[in-house]
Amino acid sequence: MLFTRPSVIFFPQLPVLLRSLTDPRVPGKVQYPLPILLWLPLFIFLLKLGARRQITYLLRPASASILSHLSMLTKDDLSSLSTIACDDAVADLLAKISVAELQIVLQKMVGGLIRKRVLDHARLLDTWYMIAVDATGLFCRHKRHCPRCLVKTSKTGEVLYYHNVLEAKLITEDGLALSICSEPIENDEADTGDLNKEGYKQDCEINAFKRLAPRLKAAFPQLPICILGDSLYAAAPIMNICKEFNWAFCISFKEGSIPSVYEEFQSLSPLQPENSTTWETEFVYQNISWVNTIEYRTHTVHLIHCSDHDKRNDVQKRFLYLTNISTTSTTVRPLANGAGRQRWKIENQGFNMQKNGGYNLEHVYSENENAAQCFYIILQIAHLINQLIEHGSLIEKLRTRYGSLKNLSLYLLSALTIISVEQNDIDALFQKPFQIRLDSS
């Protein structure tokens, strides 16, 4: 599966996409071209440097080498520059850049992978792209950060102020979790966040999804989507949105999510013994049963019950999934294991990697609200690129040579700051056509 004709970092169209952004600076008073300033925060996350200040203290001392690389990437004439910008200059730019335009850059990158059919192998039942949605925390403080902070009271009675974001990621069974749309979860700026105020209601994950869904539909109007979510999404408002946009869904379910649906499942399941199948591997024995055509308000849903027995430690686990996809003996296992169970990838390959894998997601890269959102999206762009590298067919050779992905980042940093690139080097790289594919092993 060819995912792109490779350039320096696999996305030759990225410099073009970055150049398409509206430059908010005053013409005639610009020292650094826009793409140059945008590549610097990308380097923070591509190289897993962990903090904005590393632009000034790690990258700026090696300006000559970095400018050589940037000149090749952006095709800008940088001969008049002697140093790259400091981190404050980058933050000042991101405070003015359009968050919506930057989000479109990320969506066009994912859209390019879809158009090139790179992700066809990951389509559920050869039809739907799986989009997992979930919220994650960005940071939490004892003092208010901005008027939009969410507010909660701890068990000890302490008032905490925090920021969350709702993320939609296109996920695959082989471990990709590609950000496709995000929506801040934040209070109205005019509200003081007084928890004791009568009728006070904070922003929440469901309301954020109501804002995110139309933007996702507008960005990918023809994309066949299956929404994956935790039990919070087993609710009529979510089903209404999916029905309106012609999306499928496969959502984790708990008995208390929709009591009437669970009660009907319990009453009908013993009457339909034919709606049951088993599946066994060396380590797991799984029994799956299902009930079709349960009416809930204006929706027809199907409930899947999975009972897993882990032979290694004799542990029994139970899972329930709610879906609007027709469930049969042929489709039930892909729905349960290839969709419902895959929701965890947004947590593991997504948020956990971005928090603990060198991207430092919970670090405050800027106090400015607009700049903080831009840093978040740039982090998602860098994570997308790194995932393609880490899942590419060259990865085993890279691991053999450098030992680990962490070491690879260190070697890339050394190459960026020490080695100057000449046009002849780039021309030689592309003298013969070649392909880098996703690793299917």
C-alpha positions as CSV (number, residue, x, y, z in Angstrom):
1,M,0.0,0.0,0.0
2,L,1.8,3.1,-1.2
3,F,1.0,6.0,1.1
4,T,2.9,8.7,-0.7
5,R,5.8,9.4,-2.9
6,P,8.4,10.0,-0.2
7,S,10.1,13.3,0.4
8,V,12.4,14.3,3.2
9,I,9.7,13.2,5.7
10,F,7.1,11.4,3.6
11,F,4.7,14.3,3.0
12,P,5.9,16.3,0.0
13,Q,2.6,18.2,-0.1
14,L,3.0,19.5,3.5
15,P,5.2,22.5,2.6
16,V,2.6,23.5,0.1
17,L,-0.2,23.1,2.6
18,L,1.6,25.2,5.1
19,R,2.3,27.9,2.5
20,S,-1.5,28.1,1.8
21,L,-2.2,29.4,5.3
22,T,-3.1,33.1,5.6
23,D,-0.2,35.1,7.0
24,P,-1.5,37.4,9.8
25,R,1.6,39.5,9.9
26,V,2.0,43.0,8.6
27,P,3.5,42.9,5.0
28,G,6.9,44.5,4.8
29,K,7.7,43.8,8.4
30,V,8.3,40.1,8.0
31,Q,11.8,38.6,8.6
32,Y,11.0,34.9,8.4
33,P,8.7,33.4,5.7
34,L,5.6,31.8,7.1
35,P,6.5,28.1,6.3
36,I,9.8,28.5,8.1
37,L,8.2,29.6,11.4
38,L,5.6,26.8,11.1
39,W,8.3,24.1,10.7
40,L,10.0,25.0,14.0
41,P,7.1,23.9,16.2
42,L,6.7,20.8,14.0
43,F,10.4,20.0,14.8
44,I,9.5,20.1,18.5
45,F,7.1,17.2,18.1
46,L,8.7,15.3,15.2
47,L,11.9,15.1,17.2
48,K,10.1,14.7,20.6
49,L,11.9,17.6,22.2
50,G,9.1,18.1,24.8
51,A,9.1,21.9,25.2
52,R,8.8,25.1,23.2
53,R,12.0,26.5,24.7
54,Q,14.0,23.8,22.9
55,I,13.7,25.9,19.7
56,T,15.9,28.5,21.3
57,Y,18.3,26.3,23.2
58,L,18.7,23.2,21.0
59,L,17.8,24.3,17.5
60,R,18.8,27.9,17.2
61,P,22.5,27.3,17.9
62,A,22.5,25.1,14.8
63,S,20.8,27.6,12.6
64,A,23.0,27.2,9.6
65,S,22.3,23.5,9.3
66,I,18.6,23.9,10.0
67,L,18.2,26.7,7.5
68,S,19.9,24.4,4.9
69,H,17.2,21.7,5.6
70,L,14.4,24.2,5.6
71,S,15.5,25.7,2.3
72,M,15.2,22.3,0.7
73,L,11.8,21.7,2.3
74,T,10.1,25.0,1.6
75,K,12.0,26.0,-1.6
76,D,12.5,29.5,0.0
77,D,15.6,31.5,-0.5
78,L,17.0,31.8,3.0
79,S,20.4,33.1,2.2
80,S,19.6,36.4,3.9
81,L,19.0,34.7,7.2
82,S,21.8,33.9,9.7
83,T,19.6,32.4,12.5
84,I,16.2,30.8,12.9
85,A,13.6,32.4,15.0
86,C,13.4,32.0,18.8
87,D,10.5,30.2,20.4
88,D,8.8,33.5,21.5
89,A,8.6,34.5,17.8
90,V,6.9,31.2,17.0
91,A,4.4,31.6,19.8
92,D,3.6,35.1,18.7
93,L,2.8,33.9,15.2
94,L,0.6,31.0,16.4
95,A,-1.3,33.4,18.6
96,K,-2.6,35.0,15.3
97,I,-2.8,32.0,12.9
98,S,-6.2,30.7,12.1
99,V,-6.9,27.5,14.0
100,A,-9.5,26.5,11.5
101,E,-7.0,26.8,8.6
102,L,-4.4,24.8,10.5
103,Q,-7.0,22.1,11.1
104,I,-7.7,21.9,7.4
105,V,-4.0,21.2,6.7
106,L,-4.3,18.2,9.0
107,Q,-7.5,17.0,7.3
108,K,-6.0,17.4,3.9
109,M,-3.1,15.2,4.9
110,V,-5.5,12.4,6.1
111,G,-7.6,13.0,3.0
112,G,-4.6,12.4,0.9
113,L,-4.0,9.1,2.5
114,I,-7.6,8.1,1.9
115,R,-7.6,9.2,-1.7
116,K,-4.4,7.2,-2.3
117,R,-6.2,4.2,-0.8
118,V,-3.5,3.7,1.8
119,L,-6.2,3.0,4.5
120,D,-8.5,0.8,2.5
121,H,-7.2,-2.2,4.4
122,A,-8.6,-0.8,7.6
123,R,-12.2,-0.3,6.4
124,L,-14.8,-2.1,8.6
125,L,-16.5,-4.8,6.6
126,D,-14.8,-3.3,3.5
127,T,-17.1,-0.3,3.8
128,W,-16.6,2.1,6.8
129,Y,-13.6,4.0,8.0
130,M,-13.6,3.8,11.8
131,I,-13.5,7.1,13.6
132,A,-13.0,6.8,17.4
133,V,-14.1,9.8,19.4
134,D,-13.1,10.6,23.0
135,A,-12.1,13.4,25.2
136,T,-8.8,13.9,27.0
137,G,-7.4,16.4,29.5
138,L,-4.8,18.9,28.5
139,F,-3.8,20.5,31.8
140,C,-5.3,21.2,35.2
141,R,-4.5,24.1,37.6
142,H,-5.4,25.5,41.0
143,K,-6.0,29.0,39.5
144,R,-8.1,30.0,36.6
145,H,-6.1,30.0,33.4
146,C,-8.7,31.8,31.2
147,P,-12.4,32.7,31.1
148,R,-13.1,29.4,29.3
149,C,-11.7,27.1,31.9
150,L,-13.8,24.1,33.0
151,V,-14.3,23.9,36.8
152,K,-14.5,21.0,39.1
153,T,-14.3,20.4,42.8
154,S,-12.0,17.7,44.1
155,K,-12.9,15.1,46.8
156,T,-11.1,17.3,49.3
157,G,-13.2,20.3,48.3
158,E,-10.5,22.1,46.3
159,V,-11.6,24.0,43.2
160,L,-9.6,23.0,40.1
161,Y,-9.6,24.6,36.6
162,Y,-8.8,22.5,33.6
163,H,-9.0,22.3,29.8
164,N,-10.2,19.2,27.8
165,V,-10.4,18.5,24.1
166,L,-12.7,16.2,22.1
167,E,-10.7,14.3,19.5
168,A,-11.8,12.3,16.5
169,K,-9.2,9.9,15.2
170,L,-9.2,7.5,12.2
171,I,-8.0,4.2,13.6
172,T,-6.9,1.0,12.1
173,E,-6.5,-2.5,13.5
174,D,-2.7,-2.4,12.8
175,G,-2.2,0.5,15.2
176,L,-2.7,3.8,13.5
177,A,-4.6,6.6,15.3
178,L,-4.7,9.6,12.9
179,S,-6.3,12.8,14.2
180,I,-9.0,13.9,11.8
181,C,-10.9,16.6,13.8
182,S,-10.8,18.1,17.2
183,E,-13.0,20.4,19.3
184,P,-12.1,22.2,22.5
185,I,-14.4,21.5,25.5
186,E,-14.6,24.9,27.2
187,N,-17.1,27.2,28.9
188,D,-18.6,30.3,27.4
189,E,-16.2,33.2,27.8
190,A,-18.9,35.4,29.4
191,D,-19.6,32.8,32.2
192,T,-17.6,33.1,35.4
193,G,-17.7,29.3,36.1
194,D,-19.5,29.6,39.4
195,L,-20.5,26.1,40.3
196,N,-23.0,27.4,42.9
197,K,-24.8,29.6,40.4
198,E,-28.4,28.5,39.8
199,G,-28.8,26.8,36.4
200,Y,-25.1,26.8,35.8
201,K,-24.1,24.2,33.2
202,Q,-20.6,23.6,31.9
203,D,-19.6,22.5,28.4
204,C,-19.4,18.7,28.1
205,E,-18.2,16.0,25.8
206,I,-21.6,15.4,24.2
207,N,-22.1,19.1,23.4
208,A,-18.6,19.2,21.9
209,F,-19.5,16.2,19.7
210,K,-22.5,18.2,18.5
211,R,-20.1,20.9,17.3
212,L,-17.5,18.5,16.0
213,A,-19.8,16.3,13.9
214,P,-20.9,19.0,11.4
215,R,-17.3,20.1,10.9
216,L,-16.3,16.5,10.3
217,K,-19.1,16.0,7.8
218,A,-18.2,19.2,6.0
219,A,-14.6,18.1,5.7
220,F,-15.4,14.6,4.5
221,P,-18.9,14.8,3.1
222,Q,-18.7,11.5,1.1
223,L,-16.6,9.4,3.6
224,P,-18.4,6.3,4.9
225,I,-17.8,6.7,8.6
226,C,-18.5,4.4,11.6
227,I,-18.3,6.2,14.9
228,L,-16.7,4.3,17.8
229,G,-17.2,5.6,21.3
230,D,-17.5,4.6,24.9
231,S,-20.8,4.1,26.7
232,L,-21.3,7.9,27.1
233,Y,-22.2,7.9,23.4
234,A,-25.0,5.3,23.7
235,A,-27.5,8.1,23.7
236,A,-30.3,9.4,21.5
237,P,-28.5,12.7,20.5
238,I,-25.5,10.8,19.2
239,M,-27.8,8.4,17.2
240,N,-29.7,11.3,15.8
241,I,-26.5,12.9,14.5
242,C,-25.3,9.6,13.0
243,K,-28.7,9.2,11.3
244,E,-28.7,12.7,9.9
245,F,-25.2,12.3,8.4
246,N,-25.7,8.7,7.3
247,W,-23.0,7.4,9.6
248,A,-22.8,4.0,11.2
249,F,-21.9,3.5,14.8
250,C,-20.5,0.8,17.1
251,I,-20.6,2.0,20.7
252,S,-19.5,0.4,23.9
253,F,-22.6,-0.3,26.0
254,K,-23.5,-0.7,29.7
255,E,-26.7,-2.0,31.2
256,G,-27.6,1.4,32.5
257,S,-26.8,3.3,29.3
258,I,-30.3,2.7,27.9
259,P,-32.2,0.4,30.3
260,S,-35.1,-0.3,27.9
261,V,-32.7,-1.6,25.2
262,Y,-30.9,-3.9,27.7
263,E,-34.1,-5.2,29.1
264,E,-35.3,-6.1,25.6
265,F,-31.9,-7.8,24.9
266,Q,-32.3,-9.9,28.0
267,S,-35.8,-11.0,27.1
268,L,-35.1,-11.8,23.4
269,S,-31.7,-13.4,23.7
270,P,-32.9,-16.7,25.1
271,L,-35.4,-17.0,22.3
272,Q,-32.8,-16.6,19.6
273,P,-30.2,-19.4,20.2
274,E,-29.3,-19.3,16.5
275,N,-27.9,-15.8,17.1
276,S,-24.7,-17.1,18.7
277,T,-21.2,-18.0,17.6
278,T,-18.0,-19.0,19.2
279,W,-14.4,-18.2,18.3
280,E,-11.2,-19.7,19.7
281,T,-7.5,-19.0,19.6
282,E,-4.6,-20.5,21.5
283,F,-5.2,-18.0,24.4
284,V,-8.8,-16.9,24.2
285,Y,-12.2,-18.6,23.9
286,Q,-15.0,-16.2,22.9
287,N,-18.7,-16.6,22.8
288,I,-20.7,-13.9,20.9
289,S,-24.4,-13.5,20.9
290,W,-26.6,-10.8,19.5
291,V,-30.2,-9.5,19.2
292,N,-31.2,-7.6,16.1
293,T,-33.9,-5.0,15.5
294,I,-34.4,-3.4,18.9
295,E,-36.5,-0.3,18.6
296,Y,-35.4,2.8,20.6
297,R,-37.2,6.0,19.9
298,T,-36.8,6.6,16.1
299,H,-33.9,4.2,15.8
300,T,-33.4,0.5,15.1
301,V,-30.4,-0.8,16.9
302,H,-28.7,-4.2,17.4
303,L,-26.9,-5.3,20.6
304,I,-23.9,-7.6,20.7
305,H,-22.7,-9.5,23.8
306,C,-19.2,-10.9,24.0
307,S,-18.0,-13.2,26.7
308,D,-14.2,-13.7,26.6
309,H,-12.4,-16.4,28.6
310,D,-8.6,-15.9,28.8
311,K,-7.1,-19.4,29.1
312,R,-3.8,-18.1,30.4
313,N,-5.1,-16.7,33.7
314,D,-8.6,-18.1,33.7
315,V,-10.2,-14.7,33.6
316,Q,-13.7,-14.1,32.2
317,K,-14.5,-10.7,30.6
318,R,-17.8,-9.4,29.3
319,F,-18.4,-6.7,26.6
320,L,-21.5,-5.1,25.1
321,Y,-21.7,-3.1,21.9
322,L,-24.6,-1.1,20.4
323,T,-24.6,-0.7,16.6
324,N,-26.9,0.3,13.7
325,I,-25.0,-2.1,11.3
326,S,-27.0,-5.2,10.4
327,T,-25.6,-8.0,12.6
328,T,-25.3,-11.6,11.2
329,S,-23.1,-14.6,11.9
330,T,-20.8,-13.1,9.2
331,T,-20.6,-9.6,10.4
332,V,-20.8,-10.0,14.2
333,R,-17.1,-10.8,14.9
334,P,-15.7,-8.0,12.8
335,L,-18.2,-5.6,14.5
336,A,-17.2,-6.8,18.0
337,N,-13.4,-7.3,17.6
338,G,-12.7,-5.2,14.5
339,A,-14.7,-2.2,15.6
340,G,-16.0,-2.2,19.2
341,R,-12.7,-3.4,20.7
342,Q,-10.6,-1.1,18.5
343,R,-12.0,2.0,20.3
344,W,-9.2,1.6,22.8
345,K,-6.6,2.6,20.2
346,I,-7.6,6.3,20.6
347,E,-6.6,5.9,24.2
348,N,-3.4,3.8,23.8
349,Q,-1.9,4.6,20.4
350,G,-3.5,8.1,20.6
351,F,-3.6,10.0,23.9
352,N,-1.2,7.7,25.9
353,M,1.5,7.9,23.2
354,Q,1.1,11.7,22.9
355,K,1.3,12.1,26.7
356,N,4.1,9.7,27.5
357,G,5.8,9.0,24.2
358,G,7.8,12.2,23.9
359,Y,5.2,14.6,22.6
360,N,4.4,16.0,26.1
361,L,0.7,16.6,25.3
362,E,-0.1,17.9,28.8
363,H,2.6,20.5,28.7
364,V,1.4,24.1,28.4
365,Y,3.1,25.2,25.2
366,S,1.6,28.7,25.4
367,E,-0.6,30.7,27.7
368,N,-2.4,32.2,24.7
369,E,-5.6,30.3,23.9
370,N,-5.2,30.5,20.1
371,A,-1.5,29.6,20.2
372,A,-2.2,26.7,22.5
373,Q,-4.8,25.3,20.1
374,C,-2.3,25.7,17.2
375,F,0.4,23.9,19.1
376,Y,-2.1,21.1,19.7
377,I,-2.9,20.7,16.0
378,I,0.7,20.8,15.0
379,L,1.4,18.1,17.6
380,Q,-1.3,16.0,15.8
381,I,0.4,16.7,12.4
382,A,3.8,15.6,13.7
383,H,2.3,12.5,15.3
384,L,0.6,11.5,12.0
385,I,4.0,11.8,10.2
386,N,5.8,9.8,12.9
387,Q,3.2,7.1,12.8
388,L,3.7,6.6,9.1
389,I,7.5,6.4,9.7
390,E,7.0,3.9,12.6
391,H,4.6,1.8,10.6
392,G,6.5,2.0,7.3
393,S,8.3,-0.8,5.6
394,L,11.7,0.7,6.5
395,I,11.1,0.6,10.2
396,E,12.8,-2.7,10.9
397,K,16.0,-1.5,9.1
398,L,15.8,1.7,11.2
399,R,15.3,-0.2,14.4
400,T,18.2,-2.5,13.6
401,R,20.5,0.4,12.8
402,Y,19.5,2.8,15.7
403,G,18.2,0.4,18.3
404,S,14.8,2.1,19.1
405,L,12.4,4.8,18.0
406,K,13.7,7.0,20.8
407,N,17.3,6.6,19.4
408,L,15.9,7.4,15.9
409,S,14.6,10.7,17.2
410,L,18.0,11.5,18.7
411,Y,19.8,10.6,15.4
412,L,17.3,12.8,13.4
413,L,18.0,15.7,15.8
414,S,21.8,15.2,15.3
415,A,21.3,15.1,11.5
416,L,19.1,18.2,11.5
417,T,21.6,20.2,13.6
418,I,24.9,19.0,12.2
419,I,24.5,18.0,8.6
420,S,23.8,20.6,5.9
421,V,21.8,19.4,2.9
422,E,22.6,20.3,-0.7
423,Q,20.3,20.2,-3.7
424,N,22.5,17.4,-5.2
425,D,21.7,15.2,-2.2
426,I,17.9,15.6,-2.8
427,D,18.3,15.1,-6.6
428,A,20.3,11.9,-5.9
429,L,17.6,10.6,-3.5
430,F,15.0,10.8,-6.2
431,Q,17.1,9.7,-9.2
432,K,15.3,6.4,-9.2
433,P,11.6,5.9,-8.3
434,F,10.9,4.0,-5.2
435,Q,8.1,3.2,-2.8
436,I,7.7,3.1,1.0
437,R,4.7,1.0,2.1
438,L,2.9,0.5,5.3
439,D,4.4,-2.6,7.0
440,S,1.9,-5.4,6.9
441,S,3.9,-7.8,9.1
